[in-house]
């Protein structure tokens, strides 16, 4: 339906332009255990695959600048919207394990059974770290971009008390899902949604935030709304502990690169770099970018893409 808002400056695809941003070369839907997952690719369709996973409350099109730079290195860059995010289908419930199953469906579709390089940002980096620990044969190497949480200490509790904690987490998650069953995202003009996002992404330019609205939102007769499922909430993706990611890193057998932003901001994990370095695996390293926030690949795409391409090596 046509919008009552006038949105000048959009391109022929209805997207707000941004320097160096490129639409995916291909997009398609992939069935994943009953949920439709939206997949996007940049680069030559016959090039070796490189998988990339976005963070929580983001979507694959946030890679519109970063992914083409990796594709220029000879890779077929494959990213997807997590369930409930972007153009992927909303689900009845959300959990870390559900995201893991969707990830495996994309792996099976893309990799042909061969180990491939993987890049993950924020929640995507944490989830890929867990998968690399569980199924290392799928990974040629792993890059974790500011996705190494370090917020809660591991509780020193008896086993029955830990079970009680899990029950409370589950009950809280289900209560939230019940409250939001009929909710919808608050509408607004394109610039209003960009400004709302800017409160959480204060280091990103307004022009980029406008593009995010037009690639991760939709326009209806009462304005723009984000596509993300209102049932999703900050502070968790189902029962999960942030420190579980950090504890898995030392045992990773594949080459590992952690990239941390030194500037703390609301969407970041607040991870002190000195807490991460002792956990590096034998074939791993951690680079800290002092003048960069949580969205390292958006703030400095040239610098971060050069780090990633140097680390993963040439396609073969």
Secondary structure, DSSP 8 states (H G I E B T S, - for coil): ---SS--TTB-TTS-B--TT----SEEEEEEETTEEEEEEEES-TTS-EEEEE--TT--GGGGTTHHHHHHTTT-EEEEE--TTSTTS---S---HHHHHHHHHHHHHHHHTTS-EEEEEETHHHHHHHHHHHH-GGGEEEEEEES-----S------HHHHHHHHHHHHHHHHHHHHHTTT-----B-HHHHHHHHHHH-TTS-HHHHHHHHHHHEEEETTEEEE-S-TT--TT-SSS--THHHHHHHTT--SEEEEEEESS--TTS----HHHHHTT--TTEEEEEETT--S-HHHHTHHHHHHHHHHHH-S--
